[in-house]
Amino acid sequence: MVAGVVIAIAFAFVVSGCGASGTETATTLYPVHVGSERTTHTVVAGETVYRIAQTYGVSVARLMAANGLSDARDLRVGQSLVIPGSYRVGSGSDGGVHRYTGERASRQFMWPVAQGVISSGFGIRNGAMHDGVDIAAPAGTPVYAADSGVVIFAGTLHGYGNTVIIRHDDGYATVYGHNQRNLVAEGVRVARGQEVGMIGRSGRTTGANLHFEVRRDNVAKDPLAYLPEPLPESAISFAAAGGS
């Protein structure tokens, strides 16, 4: 079971790095428009209301209500759905990264760093899907496990450089890429808040940062929906522009 999870996740990363070009994909690239006012999703064959809601971390009821759907079976291929909430965490119209104002997930992780600047958000970036968030911080800054779990990968992945992947309960996994050093080994159980690496610039990146992902059943989720809102006095901030 664990081996299968590692293979599935690692294979996804082999074909895509954090700075992947538009011809490379880490997961299925859904037709998505990320605008300054709203996010929309274009339905493709085989999708269901449940799957789309799960992908964006919103409830089925809220998704249906936002689109005037009374029956989940009314979904049509090519239909454009409005995703409730403001998901302006990718590159916005001003090129910056915005605070997450969508629906928070019931599962909450802790921030994997104590300080840093969110330089790039989850969503379409340069024509390709960016499966996580990039948090810029000085090289050597400690990287912490966002929750307790088992390390199922600790090594090097194409594009991601030195990477740690931790399996949590309920089908969740978190990914920590571009590390200067990985400080844990595969098979080790780690505690929430335990240091697992050091921020670096390994792999495909323009500067020292942590590429952080939250996945459930190997489907990438917006990490900001699973992290608490940074407090005003927090050392976590949002960049006006940028990305690594």
C-alpha positions, 0 to 999 in steps of 0.5 A: 500500500505504502509503495503504491502511494510512493510510486503514484506520487513520485511518478506524478512529480517525475513528469513535472517540476515546480517550474514546469513548462506548460507541456508537463503535468503533475496531475490532470490539468482541468480547464480552469480560469483563475481571475481577479474576481472568481474561479471557474471550472469547465466540466470534462467528460467523466467528472461528477459534482462530487469530484469537482467539489472535492478537487476545490475543497468546497462542499457539494451543496455549496457548489450546486447552490452557486451554479443553480443546480438542483440535481447533480446529474444535470452536469454537462460536458463543457459547462462552466461552473463558478467555484464558490469563494475567492481563490485568488492565490495564484497569479492575480491581475496584479501579479501578486499572491493573495490571502485565501478567502475561500471555504476552509477545509475541516482538516487543518495542518500547521504551517511548515515554516515559522517564517517566510513569504508566500511567493507563489500560490496554488493554481494555473501558473504560466499555463500549467498547474502549480500543485502547491504554494512556494514559501520563500525564506533564507536557505537553511530555514527549518522545515517542519512536518505539517502533521504527524505521519510516516515518511514515505519518500526522502530523496530527490525528484525531478524539478523538486530537488531534495524532497520529503513526502509524509503520509498522514491519516485519512488519505492525506500526504504533504510534500516538502520540496527544494530542500537544502537537506532532507533531515529524515529517512523513509519509514520514519514516523515523525511528529507534528512540528518535527524538523524534517528538512532545511529550505534550499534551492535544489531542483528547478527554482529561482531562489531559496524556498519551500514548495509545499503541497497537500494531497488527498488520495494523490489529488493536489489540494490548495494548501492555504485551505488546510492552513490557519490564516496567518495572524497579523503578528505572524512572520508569514506574509504574502508577496506582492509579486513573484514565484519560484 
